[in-house]
Amino acid sequence: MQMAEGVVLPGEPAPASVRVERWRTGLPPGAWPDTLPASGEIWRRDVFAVAEAYRAGVASPRQLLTAVLAWGYGPIGYGPWRAARSLDADPDGKRLAYALEEMSAPAPDEETLRSAYRRFRDPDHCRLPWLGPGLFTKVLYFVGYRRGAGGIQPLNLDRVVAGRLPAEAGVRRQNGWSSEEWLAYLRWAAEQAQAKGIEADAVEMAVVHDRWVR
């Protein structure tokens, strides 16, 4: 997936704003990706760039997670503390690497997405503290999304999204979603995207910002 420098994704209204120095000093050494904007204004394109570097073997799994969590938490004050707890539980990044083992495929299929989701929930292999579905689906989104490919794409699923999805999207709970609920949502988003001629994450952004019109 390539994105032109400076491009803001359709439907993305604003960047996430973070205090860069607070994040840098609160995280383990080497966890902060230097490619993130020094201003602390982080757009999705900035996190996608770190994910692309991760897939190319240039960024570490921990730098990938940091980029996603900085964007995901935004200005929330406890974000750096929780991110540090997640990173400290995986000091060599092996748990993250195992969870994402198959996500660098040219086009991750439904079984690959299901497997990655389940790995992130597995306490014996990949589960990390403070990294529930509302955050690890963001990791899967940035690593696995293939812009322009169509079909089922990984998307963010958190409480805001779950609370605004229509019943036909297949998400019944407000948290703790199963892999099958997530996949049902991805199938629904893919169908909506195809019908409207837009990207699947544009559907997600419309939902999260309460702009979705059937």
Backbone bond lengths (Angstrom), bond angles and torsions (degrees), N, CA, C in turn:
res aa  C-N    CA-C-N  psi(-1)  N-CA   C-N-CA  omega(-1)  CA-C   N-CA-C  phi
1 M - - - 1.443 - - 1.513 109.34 -
2 Q 1.321 117.83 124.31 1.452 123.38 178.20 1.524 108.74 -115.65
3 M 1.318 115.63 138.29 1.456 120.94 174.80 1.511 108.20 -130.27
4 A 1.317 116.60 133.25 1.458 120.28 179.77 1.520 110.08 -64.98
5 E 1.334 115.78 141.09 1.457 120.86 179.16 1.517 109.67 -58.65
6 G 1.341 115.36 133.54 1.458 120.01 177.66 1.514 114.32 90.17
7 V 1.325 118.33 -5.51 1.460 121.01 -177.45 1.525 110.14 -79.62
8 V 1.323 116.00 126.82 1.453 122.26 172.94 1.524 107.57 -95.57
9 L 1.313 117.21 132.83 1.457 119.94 -176.57 1.524 111.19 -67.19
10 P 1.325 117.50 141.04 1.462 120.51 177.09 1.526 110.77 -56.97
11 G 1.321 116.45 127.74 1.456 120.98 179.76 1.514 113.99 95.12
12 E 1.345 117.96 -7.19 1.466 120.79 179.33 1.530 108.28 -90.93
13 P 1.323 118.83 109.31 1.468 120.27 -171.01 1.523 115.01 -79.36
14 A 1.340 117.65 -27.86 1.463 119.48 -174.00 1.527 109.27 -163.00
15 P 1.334 116.70 159.83 1.465 119.23 175.72 1.525 110.85 -80.22
16 A 1.323 115.88 165.97 1.463 121.28 168.05 1.523 107.51 -82.70
17 S 1.318 116.75 135.63 1.463 121.28 -178.66 1.520 110.04 -105.92
18 V 1.335 117.10 122.74 1.462 121.39 -179.98 1.523 109.80 -128.38
19 R 1.325 115.63 155.64 1.458 121.50 174.88 1.524 107.27 -89.72
20 V 1.322 115.85 100.82 1.457 121.36 -170.47 1.520 112.35 -58.06
21 E 1.307 118.93 -46.69 1.463 120.58 -176.88 1.523 111.55 -64.81
22 R 1.310 116.92 -34.93 1.464 119.09 177.24 1.520 110.50 -65.46
23 W 1.307 116.63 -39.79 1.456 120.34 177.21 1.527 110.62 -67.08
24 R 1.304 116.84 -47.68 1.477 120.67 -178.44 1.528 111.66 -57.16
25 T 1.320 116.70 -46.71 1.465 120.18 -175.86 1.523 112.31 -76.45
26 G 1.319 117.18 -20.56 1.461 119.98 -178.07 1.511 114.64 -90.52
27 L 1.333 117.61 -7.41 1.461 121.31 -175.42 1.517 111.68 -107.11
28 P 1.334 117.71 160.82 1.464 120.63 175.03 1.531 110.85 -60.46
29 P 1.326 117.72 153.93 1.470 120.95 179.92 1.528 111.77 -56.24
30 G 1.323 115.54 138.35 1.462 120.95 175.91 1.506 115.57 80.90
31 A 1.332 117.81 -0.65 1.465 119.73 -176.17 1.530 112.23 -81.72
32 W 1.326 117.49 -28.15 1.466 119.39 -176.63 1.529 110.05 -81.56
33 P 1.340 118.54 124.79 1.473 120.60 177.98 1.528 110.71 -75.28
34 D 1.299 117.37 123.21 1.462 120.87 -177.70 1.528 112.79 -67.98
35 T 1.332 117.11 -13.58 1.465 119.62 179.85 1.529 112.61 -78.70
36 L 1.333 117.92 -12.84 1.463 118.92 176.82 1.526 109.47 -69.06
37 P 1.329 117.63 147.06 1.463 120.81 -175.93 1.526 112.69 -58.11
38 A 1.325 116.63 132.41 1.466 121.83 178.36 1.518 111.65 -64.14
39 S 1.330 116.55 -21.60 1.463 120.90 179.31 1.524 112.54 -70.56
40 G 1.332 116.81 -19.72 1.453 120.34 -175.44 1.515 113.66 83.13
41 E 1.330 117.71 2.63 1.466 121.81 176.18 1.532 107.77 -91.29
42 I 1.327 116.41 100.27 1.460 121.81 -171.70 1.523 110.52 -106.25
43 W 1.331 115.03 115.62 1.463 121.77 174.60 1.523 109.26 -92.91
44 R 1.307 116.42 165.85 1.465 120.07 176.60 1.527 110.96 -57.65
45 R 1.328 117.47 -37.90 1.459 120.23 -179.39 1.524 111.30 -57.44
46 D 1.347 117.69 -33.55 1.455 121.41 -178.66 1.521 111.22 -68.93
47 V 1.329 115.99 -37.95 1.467 119.89 178.16 1.524 110.22 -73.88
48 F 1.327 116.55 -37.88 1.466 119.09 175.23 1.529 111.11 -59.70
49 A 1.320 117.38 -35.68 1.464 120.08 179.09 1.526 110.92 -65.16
50 V 1.329 117.32 -38.70 1.470 120.17 176.44 1.526 110.08 -67.66
51 A 1.330 117.11 -39.64 1.471 120.42 178.51 1.519 111.04 -63.37
52 E 1.332 116.53 -39.02 1.456 119.84 177.82 1.524 110.46 -65.38
53 A 1.330 116.78 -39.24 1.466 121.08 176.61 1.520 110.54 -65.00
54 Y 1.333 116.66 -36.77 1.469 120.24 176.60 1.529 110.65 -62.62
55 R 1.318 117.06 -46.93 1.459 120.09 -179.24 1.524 111.23 -64.00
56 A 1.329 116.78 -28.39 1.469 121.22 179.17 1.531 111.95 -84.49
57 G 1.329 116.90 -3.23 1.463 120.19 179.39 1.515 113.75 83.05
58 V 1.340 116.89 13.63 1.466 120.65 -178.15 1.527 111.43 -93.87
59 A 1.321 117.76 -39.14 1.462 122.67 177.07 1.527 109.18 -99.69
60 S 1.320 116.43 148.78 1.460 121.33 -178.90 1.525 110.32 -83.96
61 P 1.344 117.79 162.38 1.460 119.77 175.69 1.525 111.87 -57.63
62 R 1.329 116.86 -36.90 1.464 120.51 -178.95 1.529 111.42 -69.64
63 Q 1.317 117.90 -35.31 1.467 120.10 175.37 1.519 110.89 -67.43
64 L 1.319 116.00 -38.48 1.460 119.92 175.39 1.518 110.38 -59.58
65 L 1.330 116.84 -49.99 1.462 120.41 -178.80 1.525 110.54 -61.10
66 T 1.314 117.15 -41.76 1.465 120.14 178.79 1.517 111.40 -59.54
67 A 1.325 117.34 -45.94 1.468 120.78 -179.99 1.526 110.80 -59.93
68 V 1.321 116.18 -44.57 1.465 120.01 -179.58 1.518 110.88 -64.94
69 L 1.339 117.11 -44.04 1.457 119.66 -177.49 1.523 111.89 -69.56
70 A 1.330 117.65 -36.92 1.464 119.59 176.97 1.525 110.03 -60.62
71 W 1.331 116.40 -44.56 1.457 120.55 177.27 1.531 110.69 -66.57
72 G 1.326 116.11 -42.27 1.455 120.60 -176.30 1.520 113.30 -67.96
73 Y 1.322 117.29 -43.86 1.460 120.37 179.10 1.527 112.20 -78.55
74 G 1.325 116.73 -33.25 1.461 119.21 -179.08 1.518 111.39 59.24
75 P 1.334 117.48 -132.49 1.462 120.46 -175.17 1.530 114.80 -80.38
76 I 1.325 118.13 0.69 1.462 120.32 -177.95 1.528 109.39 -59.03
77 G 1.321 116.86 128.17 1.455 121.76 -172.01 1.511 115.78 -62.47
78 Y 1.328 117.33 -33.15 1.468 119.01 -178.39 1.524 112.67 -85.79
79 G 1.331 118.03 1.53 1.464 120.61 -177.99 1.514 114.20 -55.05
80 P 1.351 119.45 -52.08 1.469 119.37 -179.72 1.524 112.91 -61.18
81 W 1.322 117.53 -37.75 1.473 120.48 -179.19 1.530 109.93 -64.59
82 R 1.310 116.75 -48.62 1.470 119.15 -179.89 1.528 111.31 -65.46
83 A 1.316 116.73 -39.95 1.464 119.79 178.30 1.525 110.42 -60.60
84 A 1.330 116.71 -41.03 1.463 120.31 178.92 1.523 111.33 -63.47
85 R 1.324 117.62 -38.05 1.471 120.32 178.53 1.539 110.28 -65.24
86 S 1.318 116.50 -40.21 1.474 119.99 177.52 1.520 110.51 -63.60
87 L 1.319 117.08 -45.50 1.468 121.50 -178.42 1.520 112.07 -68.09
88 D 1.328 117.04 -38.45 1.467 120.41 -179.23 1.525 111.74 -63.33
89 A 1.334 116.80 -27.66 1.464 120.40 -179.52 1.521 112.69 -79.04
90 D 1.332 116.83 -6.07 1.467 121.68 -179.64 1.534 108.40 -140.03
91 P 1.339 117.07 64.90 1.467 120.43 -169.87 1.517 115.21 -62.39
92 D 1.318 117.86 -25.20 1.466 120.08 179.12 1.522 112.89 -105.68
93 G 1.330 116.96 1.34 1.462 121.19 177.75 1.510 115.09 74.44
94 K 1.330 117.33 10.60 1.467 119.17 -175.69 1.520 112.72 -69.96
95 R 1.318 116.86 -36.15 1.467 118.86 178.70 1.526 110.31 -64.13
96 L 1.314 116.02 -45.22 1.463 119.66 178.48 1.524 111.21 -62.46
97 A 1.314 116.21 -44.97 1.466 120.16 -178.93 1.521 111.15 -61.03
98 Y 1.328 116.67 -39.14 1.468 119.89 179.13 1.529 110.67 -67.77
99 A 1.326 117.17 -41.91 1.469 119.85 179.65 1.524 111.21 -61.31
100 L 1.324 115.81 -34.09 1.466 121.00 -175.03 1.524 113.09 -100.81
101 E 1.317 116.42 12.98 1.461 122.52 -171.45 1.527 113.50 -51.07
102 E 1.319 117.29 -40.32 1.459 120.52 -174.88 1.533 113.26 -103.72
103 M 1.332 117.12 3.85 1.458 119.80 -172.64 1.525 114.03 -82.12
104 S 1.318 117.54 -6.10 1.469 119.89 178.21 1.516 112.29 -88.88
105 A 1.332 117.30 5.00 1.469 121.04 177.72 1.528 109.59 -59.87
106 P 1.329 117.49 152.80 1.473 119.76 -179.69 1.523 113.24 -52.81
107 A 1.327 116.61 -36.45 1.465 120.55 178.56 1.521 108.45 -149.08
108 P 1.340 118.47 89.79 1.473 120.72 -179.69 1.524 111.33 -55.15
109 D 1.331 116.03 127.59 1.457 119.20 -178.81 1.530 110.18 -90.29
110 E 1.330 115.19 -178.60 1.459 120.36 -174.43 1.523 111.95 -61.74
111 E 1.308 117.68 -39.65 1.459 120.01 180.00 1.525 111.26 -67.38
112 T 1.315 116.90 -37.00 1.465 120.49 176.35 1.522 110.44 -63.36
113 L 1.319 116.95 -42.97 1.458 120.94 178.82 1.526 111.33 -64.34
114 R 1.319 116.26 -42.88 1.464 120.37 178.38 1.529 110.65 -60.53
115 S 1.320 116.34 -45.85 1.458 121.32 -178.82 1.526 111.58 -62.33
116 A 1.333 117.23 -44.45 1.464 120.88 -179.63 1.526 110.82 -64.08
117 Y 1.313 116.97 -41.48 1.463 121.14 178.94 1.528 110.03 -60.98
118 R 1.321 115.98 -46.44 1.464 119.75 -178.75 1.520 111.49 -66.74
119 R 1.315 117.86 -34.38 1.461 119.91 178.00 1.522 111.24 -63.26
120 F 1.312 116.86 -41.53 1.460 119.52 179.52 1.527 112.38 -63.16
121 R 1.320 117.37 -22.20 1.463 120.97 -179.67 1.532 112.45 -95.20
122 D 1.313 117.26 -2.78 1.461 121.98 -174.73 1.532 110.23 -85.57
123 P 1.350 118.41 111.96 1.471 119.93 -177.20 1.527 113.58 -67.52
124 D 1.304 117.38 -20.81 1.465 120.07 -178.34 1.525 112.92 -83.99
125 H 1.311 117.54 -14.10 1.464 119.31 -174.97 1.526 114.28 -129.16
126 C 1.328 118.42 -52.27 1.461 119.06 -167.55 1.521 115.70 -127.58
127 R 1.313 118.95 -16.70 1.458 118.86 -174.60 1.521 110.91 -64.26
128 L 1.328 115.26 136.29 1.458 122.10 179.72 1.526 109.68 -122.73
129 P 1.330 117.86 149.76 1.472 119.56 178.02 1.517 111.83 -62.44
130 W 1.324 115.37 143.40 1.458 122.94 179.26 1.525 112.99 61.84
131 L 1.330 116.77 23.11 1.469 119.52 178.81 1.530 108.68 -128.98
132 G 1.332 114.93 73.24 1.449 120.53 177.11 1.516 111.30 -86.48
133 P 1.336 117.15 -174.35 1.467 120.84 -177.22 1.520 114.50 -56.48
134 G 1.343 117.28 -33.77 1.443 119.66 -179.47 1.519 113.55 -62.44
135 L 1.331 116.80 -22.27 1.467 121.58 177.69 1.521 112.27 -106.51
136 F 1.334 118.09 -41.81 1.469 115.97 -176.32 1.529 112.17 -72.38
137 T 1.349 117.94 -21.54 1.478 116.62 172.17 1.530 110.80 -67.49
138 K 1.320 116.91 -25.79 1.465 120.06 174.38 1.525 110.56 -68.15
139 V 1.333 116.90 -39.84 1.463 120.18 175.59 1.529 109.69 -61.11
140 L 1.323 116.42 -46.37 1.466 120.56 -179.61 1.528 110.97 -63.39
141 Y 1.312 116.96 -37.33 1.466 120.66 177.92 1.519 111.09 -60.96
142 F 1.316 117.03 -52.64 1.462 119.45 -174.83 1.529 112.57 -68.63
143 V 1.313 117.22 -33.70 1.469 119.21 179.86 1.520 111.82 -79.92
144 G 1.322 116.67 -36.79 1.461 119.78 -169.34 1.508 117.27 -101.55
145 Y 1.339 118.14 -12.15 1.452 119.33 -176.69 1.523 110.50 -69.20
146 R 1.338 116.40 134.68 1.461 121.78 179.27 1.532 108.21 -122.32
147 R 1.309 114.93 96.07 1.459 120.69 -175.86 1.523 111.00 -63.06
148 G 1.321 115.97 131.98 1.447 121.46 179.38 1.518 114.44 89.44
149 A 1.339 116.99 -7.77 1.466 120.37 -176.57 1.520 112.60 -82.98
150 G 1.333 117.32 -22.98 1.456 120.13 -177.33 1.514 112.09 70.06
151 G 1.313 116.63 -174.36 1.455 121.21 178.33 1.525 112.46 70.95
152 I 1.325 114.59 -163.87 1.463 120.18 -177.67 1.523 109.99 -71.82
153 Q 1.327 116.04 127.68 1.452 123.17 -179.93 1.526 109.26 -128.01
154 P 1.336 118.10 145.30 1.466 119.36 176.00 1.524 110.52 -67.22
155 L 1.324 115.69 138.35 1.464 121.60 -178.65 1.524 110.27 -136.49
156 N 1.319 115.53 162.52 1.458 121.40 177.40 1.526 110.59 -72.10
157 L 1.316 115.10 137.27 1.462 120.58 173.01 1.522 108.05 -134.30
158 D 1.324 115.85 106.68 1.455 120.78 175.78 1.522 108.21 -130.30
159 R 1.319 117.32 -172.53 1.461 119.57 -174.76 1.530 112.43 -65.18
160 V 1.317 116.74 -34.23 1.461 118.98 179.29 1.523 109.93 -65.74
161 V 1.321 116.62 -48.30 1.462 120.55 178.75 1.524 110.20 -60.65
162 A 1.337 116.69 -49.25 1.465 120.77 -177.75 1.522 111.88 -58.83
163 G 1.321 116.03 -37.24 1.454 120.05 -177.84 1.516 113.99 -73.04
164 R 1.351 117.16 -15.52 1.461 120.25 -176.57 1.522 113.50 -113.83
165 L 1.330 117.08 -3.27 1.456 119.82 178.57 1.525 110.73 -74.13
166 P 1.324 117.70 144.32 1.460 119.54 173.80 1.525 110.54 -70.86
167 A 1.310 116.57 159.99 1.463 120.93 -176.52 1.518 112.30 -58.12
168 E 1.338 117.05 -33.31 1.466 119.75 -176.37 1.522 112.77 -69.25
169 A 1.330 118.24 -9.98 1.462 120.50 176.85 1.521 111.90 -74.60
170 G 1.330 117.56 -13.44 1.458 120.53 172.24 1.511 116.44 86.24
171 V 1.341 117.90 9.16 1.466 120.95 178.79 1.526 107.90 -99.34
172 R 1.323 116.43 114.93 1.461 120.81 -172.70 1.525 113.41 -99.32
173 R 1.321 117.87 -23.84 1.462 121.17 -174.33 1.522 111.58 -110.09
174 Q 1.318 115.60 166.50 1.451 121.48 178.94 1.528 112.98 -94.04
175 N 1.318 117.07 -8.73 1.468 121.62 175.65 1.523 108.78 -165.20
176 G 1.335 116.43 174.31 1.459 121.05 176.74 1.514 114.63 62.06
177 W 1.329 117.02 37.23 1.459 120.30 -173.30 1.519 112.18 -68.85
178 S 1.311 115.56 146.83 1.464 121.19 174.44 1.524 109.01 -79.37
179 S 1.316 114.84 164.79 1.462 118.89 177.07 1.526 110.91 -61.43
180 E 1.338 116.85 -32.44 1.465 119.63 -178.19 1.526 111.53 -71.38
181 E 1.327 117.63 -34.14 1.464 119.58 174.89 1.525 110.24 -65.16
182 W 1.324 116.30 -43.47 1.460 119.84 178.66 1.518 110.59 -60.39
183 L 1.329 116.61 -45.87 1.462 120.18 -179.13 1.530 111.54 -65.38
184 A 1.333 116.89 -36.14 1.464 119.43 176.67 1.529 110.11 -61.19
185 Y 1.309 116.38 -42.11 1.464 121.53 176.66 1.521 111.12 -63.02
186 L 1.325 117.34 -41.29 1.471 120.16 179.58 1.522 111.14 -64.89
187 R 1.323 116.60 -39.40 1.474 119.87 177.89 1.528 110.21 -64.08
188 W 1.329 115.83 -44.34 1.468 119.89 178.78 1.525 110.57 -60.56
189 A 1.337 117.32 -46.28 1.464 121.20 -179.33 1.527 110.89 -62.62
190 A 1.336 116.71 -38.45 1.468 120.35 178.71 1.519 110.60 -63.46
191 E 1.323 116.88 -41.20 1.463 120.73 179.03 1.531 110.86 -64.96
192 Q 1.342 116.36 -43.16 1.465 119.95 179.58 1.530 111.21 -65.13
193 A 1.332 115.56 -40.57 1.463 120.09 -179.88 1.526 110.85 -63.41
194 Q 1.320 116.27 -43.33 1.459 119.99 -179.85 1.530 110.46 -64.65
195 A 1.318 116.28 -41.65 1.465 119.82 -178.22 1.527 112.12 -65.37
196 K 1.326 116.73 -33.49 1.465 120.83 -176.47 1.522 113.33 -99.09
197 G 1.345 116.59 -5.54 1.450 119.53 179.80 1.517 113.94 69.42
198 I 1.346 116.11 36.85 1.460 121.12 -179.13 1.522 109.44 -128.63
199 E 1.315 116.51 174.81 1.456 121.35 176.17 1.526 110.63 -77.08
200 A 1.333 115.86 152.10 1.464 120.11 179.34 1.524 111.46 -61.66
201 D 1.334 117.98 -35.76 1.466 117.70 -179.14 1.526 111.89 -74.70
202 A 1.326 117.84 -17.54 1.461 119.61 171.51 1.525 110.20 -69.16
203 V 1.341 116.49 -32.94 1.462 120.82 173.54 1.520 109.06 -63.55
204 E 1.333 116.65 -48.63 1.468 120.45 179.63 1.524 111.65 -58.95
205 M 1.340 117.49 -43.50 1.461 120.17 -179.38 1.523 111.58 -65.05
206 A 1.323 117.07 -36.88 1.466 120.00 177.16 1.530 110.49 -64.73
207 V 1.329 116.13 -38.99 1.458 119.91 179.02 1.519 110.83 -66.90
208 V 1.325 117.08 -49.17 1.458 120.64 -174.19 1.528 111.79 -65.69
209 H 1.332 116.70 -29.13 1.459 120.48 179.26 1.535 111.62 -98.02
210 D 1.322 115.06 14.37 1.464 122.50 174.21 1.524 112.45 58.06
211 R 1.347 114.30 41.06 1.458 120.09 179.25 1.526 111.68 -118.39
212 W 1.343 116.89 10.00 1.454 117.92 -175.45 1.526 111.04 -74.42
213 V 1.334 114.98 129.14 1.455 121.91 176.81 1.512 107.66 -121.85
214 R 1.334 117.75 121.36 1.461 121.29 -179.00 1.533 110.46 -64.31
